[in-house]
Each structure stands twice: as C-alpha cells, then as structure tokens.
Amino acid sequence: MKPEKPGEGLTHLDESGNARMVDVSLKSDTQRLAVARCRVSMSGSTLSMIKSGAGPKGEVFGTARIAAIMACKKTPDLIPMCHAIPVTGIDVAFGTDDERGIVEVQVTVKTVGKTGAEMEALAGAAVAALTIYDMCKAVDKSMTITDLRLVRKAGGKSGEFARPGEEQEQWDM
C-alpha cells in the first residue's frame, strides 16, 4: 500500500518528501546496544594465512579491529541522517570456519542516549570486512563480503530485537 503523502511512514522525510534529520531532543536517554555481523568468504589458504599472521600487509585481524572501531566513531560522517551518538563501548570479534573459508565479523556498540547504535555497529562490521578484503586482495581476488545484518538491539522505545536463528555468542581471535 502506497503512503498518501510522500513522507508518510518514513521518519527521515517531511510531509513534502524532503529529507530531514529526525528531532530526537524530546526522547529520553536510555542504555542501548547493537550487534551487527557480516561474513567474508575466501580460500582456505587465505584464511590460514590470516590466522598465522602472515598477510602481505601485516596482521589482518588487529588492523580490521581498529578499522571497525574507527568506522563506528565516524558513522555520522558517512550516513547523512545518522545522529552523532556518545559511543560508550565498542567490541569487535572474529569467528572462523576453516572448512568453508569464512571469517564472521561481529561488532557490538554500546551507548547511553536518545537514539540507537545500529548504524554504528553495521558500519563497523562492514568496514572490518572491507579491511580484511583490502589486506588480502593481493593473494585472493575471489573473496566475497556478504550477509551484513543487525543481529541484536536493546534499549529505546522499540525495545529488544534478536534476529531469529542467530547464535548470541561472542568469539575472538
């Protein structure tokens, strides 16, 4: 069903359909958490190289972790209608599946504020995956980045969300 007015139902559009940044000034501060994941698929030999720390551009997981943290902090500079939030914590973890040649990236962002941290977590996961790709592209041009998704969110008016079928585990390499 099509909205009657151009901006109806979309908070980032006004009644004329023009882009706007949502006013959150009257919302209460609450503790918030967002967890995002994505997947980088590669050859088994590339994954072995990453795990051994012998990548052509250096230690991959450490660099990807720093890139994810930087991306979380810079999200409002990248996403036009994203509010700058007081990020209070960022955790970046990696899980591997040696048989399938997969690195699963997980980014958890915490804040206390008027709006959530979903975009920060998603940006962090995406940039960590892009960093893995960049650091390994010289040895494996067939890598793919897939399945960027919000796994969990907590806090705020909309409450809890947990993606069905996602394990709520934490790994680290």
N, C-alpha and C positions, 0 to 999 in steps of 0.2 A: 504494500500500500504506500503510495507516494504522499509525503507530507504536503499539507495545504499551502504552507508558507515555505520559502526557500530555506530558512534556518531552523525550522521546527524539528525538535528532537535532537539537534546537534548543538552541543554547548559552545562550540568554538565558532558558530555562525550567528550573526544577529538576525533580526526579523527580516532584513532585506537580503540575507545570504552573504553578507560581507564577513570576512574573517575578523575575529576579535579574540583577545585573551580573556578567559573567564575570570571574573572577580571572585576571589576566594576570601576576601578580607573579613567576612562575617562568619566564616566557618571556624569551628573550634579546633585547637591544636590537639592532635591525638598521636599516640605511638603508631607507627606504620612500618611495614616490612614488605618487601617484594623480592621474589626469587624468580630468576629467568635462566633458561638454558638454551643452548644450541649445540649442534654437532658438526664436527669436522671429520670427514671420511678421507682416508689416504691409504697408500700401500702399507703393507706390514713392515717393510724395510724402513719406510719413513717414520712410522710410529716407533720402531726400535731405536732409530737414530735420535728421535726426540727424547725418549726415555733415558738414553745413555748420556744425554747432554752434549752430543757431538754434532749439533747442527751447524751448517755453514756460516750462519750469522750469530752463533752463540747459543746460550741456554734458552730454550723456547718457552717453557712454562713460566719461568721467572719474568721474562720480558712481557709475555701475554698477560700475566697478572698485573703488572704495572700499567700496561695499556688499558686494561679493563677499569682499573681504579681511576685513571685519568679521564676515561670516557664518561664514567658515572658523574664525575665532578663537572664535566663540560657539556652535559646533555642539553641544558637550556640554550647553549650557544649553537647547537646543531638542530634542534627541533623547534620550529618557530613559535608555537603556542605553549611550550613547556615552561612551567614556573621554575624559577631557581629555588631550590629547597635546601634546608640545612641538613645535609647528609651527616648522620651521626656514626655510621659504620658501614663498611664495605668488606665483604668476604668473597674471595674468588677461589674456586676449587676446580679441579680437573679429575675426571674419571676416564679410564681407558678400557677398551675392549680389544685385546690383542688379536683375537681370531678374526674380527671383522675390520680391523684397522680404523678404529673410531676413537676420537677424543671427544668427550662430552664436557662442555664448559658450563659451569654454574656460577652465577653471580647473585649474591644476596646484598640488598641495600636496606639500611635502617634509617629512619628519620623520625623526628617529632615535629609535626607541622600541620598545615591546613590542607595539604594535598599529598597524594601518594608518591611512591618511588618506583612505580612500574617502568616508566620510560628510562630511568637511570639504570635499572637492572637490565633491561633489554638492550640498551646502548652498550653497556659494559660487556655483556655476553657477545654481542655482535663484533665489537672491536677486538676482544680477546681472540675470537675465531679468525678475524681478518689478520691479526698479528701472527698467529700460527701459520696461516697461509703464506703471508709475506716472508716469514723466516724460513719456510721450507720449499717455496716455489722453485728454487734452483734445482732441487732434486726430485720434485714430484708435481708436475703441472696438472695432474689429473685430480687433485684434491677438490672436494666439494664442501660447501658450507650449507647446512640445511637445518630445518626444524627449530628456528628461533621461536621461542614461546614463553609466555608467562606461566610459571608452574604454581606459584602461590602468592597470595597477597593477604595482608591482615591490616586491620585498622580502618578508620574512616567510616563514613556513613554507609557505604555499601557493604562493610563487614568483611567476612572471610571468603576467600576463594582458594580452592585446591583443585588443580587440573586432574580429572579422573584418570587413573591408570599410571600416574607418575609416582615413582617412589619418592618419599620425602627423606632422602638420605643425604649425607654430606660426605664428599670424598675430597682427598687432597693428594697431590703428587709432590 
